[in-house]
């Protein structure tokens, strides 16, 4: 029951955050369809900035973890895994943005 409350609260929060983007996409007119405009608006206006900021925080966390590891191999490897994961996720995010922008235009 506790998890259900957290899930519904998170889902409600996401819906509230998404409302302006849904309205913006609904008002989109042009050669593209409504769904295409909705996806582009959602990705470029919400997912790309949030993902970039989160990747930046993970990169900072990995750097701090690496500096605080004191040379312990397990902590160093964990920090490197965070760094590689954040950079590869950021590269994937930016590549998807490039693909979406190229396909839609």
C-alpha positions, -999 to 999 in steps of 0.1 A, spaced: 0 0 0 29 23 8 44 18 -27 11 23 -44 8 57 -27 43 66 -38 36 54 -74 4 73 -77 20 104 -63 49 101 -87 26 95 -116 4 125 -107 35 147 -105 47 136 -139 13 143 -154 13 178 -139 48 184 -153 38 170 -187 6 191 -191 23 222 -207 41 201 -231 10 182 -241 -8 215 -247 21 229 -267 21 198 -289 -16 199 -294 -14 235 -307 13 225 -331 3 228 -367 22 222 -398 31 194 -422 40 170 -395 13 150 -377 2 158 -342 20 128 -328 53 138 -344 50 173 -330 41 159 -295 71 135 -295 95 163 -306 81 188 -281 82 162 -252 118 151 -260 134 185 -268 117 205 -241 116 180 -212 136 149 -216 167 164 -231 173 191 -204 164 169 -175 186 141 -188 215 164 -194 212 179 -159 210 144 -143 240 132 -163 259 163 -150 251 154 -114 261 118 -119 294 129 -135 300 152 -105 291 124 -81 316 101 -99 343 127 -97 338 132 -60 336 94 -54 369 90 -73 386 117 -53 373 103 -20 382 67 -29 417 69 -13 430 45 -39 408 15 -29 403 -5 -60 367 -13 -54 358 23 -49 378 35 -78 362 10 -102 327 19 -89 334 56 -96 347 48 -130 316 27 -138 294 57 -128 315 80 -150 313 57 -180 276 51 -175 269 88 -173 289 97 -203 275 69 -224 240 78 -213 246 115 -222 259 104 -256 229 83 -262 206 111 -252 223 136 -275 223 111 -304 186 104 -299 180 142 -300 200 145 -332 181 116 -348 147 130 -338 156 164 -350 169 151 -383 140 127 -390 113 153 -382 129 181 -403 
